[in-house]
Amino acid sequence: MPDKASYRTWCPSQPDLPVYVQPWYLDACCEGGEWDVALVREADRIVASLPYFWKQKGPFRYVTMPPFAKTMGPYLVPEYRGVLKKEHALLPELLAQLPKLAAFKQNFHPALTNWLPLYWQGYQQTTYYTYRIEGLQHLERVQADFNRNIRRNLQKARQQVTVRHDLSAEQFYQLNRMSFERQGLSVPYSWEQFRRHDAALAEHQARQFFFAVDDQGRIHSAAYLIWDQQAAYYHLSGDDPALRESGAGLLLIWEAIRYASEQLGLSCFDFEGSMLPAVERIRVQFGAKQTPYFYVWKYHSRWFKLLEQLKR
């Protein structure tokens, strides 16, 4: 069986496989290129995988991150994680199966803490951070870690808006687009890309909308929560620039945390990271803990590297 077909068959047996590397998720998100996967087997059993998304730019084929995927990287079966002998053997085997590339660039999932075998092969890495709240089964303790500013803003928002889940994907996308436009940025994905992404998550019952609406029917803020069997992810959000002072965005974060705990029974809430000072400050005010993950890259073609440097 080809590796991609084998991967589709194998994934349901891995309960802690992140949502970003599920085959159905990659099918929906990998526009502008193709996804494939490297696998390592032992005695006809898959023990390691490396899904990747590749694109073509002229004569250059390169691996990068697809839209809507925060992390990818190697996945090892649980019993081999932290076993250096196994990690040092399996990671090079996965890399050896990659096609000829001009460059490789991926964000690795926080569960992978050993990138040394890639360093030995000339790869480089930068440490990024996400922010996580653990122990959601104890919501009182989670709330106790909120700082005074968050508590005050939550109370303010509750007096102005109610939280709803029954508005449309189109309405979410409009709020999400407003947030980019407020910063002078273009939305990095089209409505059609978002629609396809949302349809896949809805089909697999892995997403929920949150809208903060006032008594005049105005949508102040919107949030988009996705999840797998290990964590819920604060995936996307948006605000009406004219209504941001209500604090509705903060209220939706709290409602998403509650939903992850009370409706999904999960113990981890992941903010999906940010390296921006203002965003980091809010995450910490919610009591989230800094969690490192690796951005790993290697240029195999100096001409492709030069092309990207010139473009920047």
Buried (B, 14 or more C-beta within 10 A) or exposed (E): EEBBEBBBEBBEEBEEBBBBBBBBBBEBBBBEBBBBBBBBEEEEEBBBBBBBBBBEBEEBBBBBBBBBBBBBBBBBBEEBBEEEEBBEBBBBBBBEBBEEBBBBBBBBBBBBBBBEBBEEEEBEBEEBBBBBBBBBEEBEEBBEBBEEEBBEBBEBBBEBBEBEEEBEBEBBBBBBBBBEEBEEEEBEBEEEBBBBBBEBBEEBEBBBBBBBBBEEEBBBBBBBBBBBBBBBBBBBBBBBEEBBEBBBBBBBBBBBBBBBBEEBEBBBBBBBBBEEEEEBEBBBBBBBEEBEBBBBBBBBBEEBBEBBEEEE
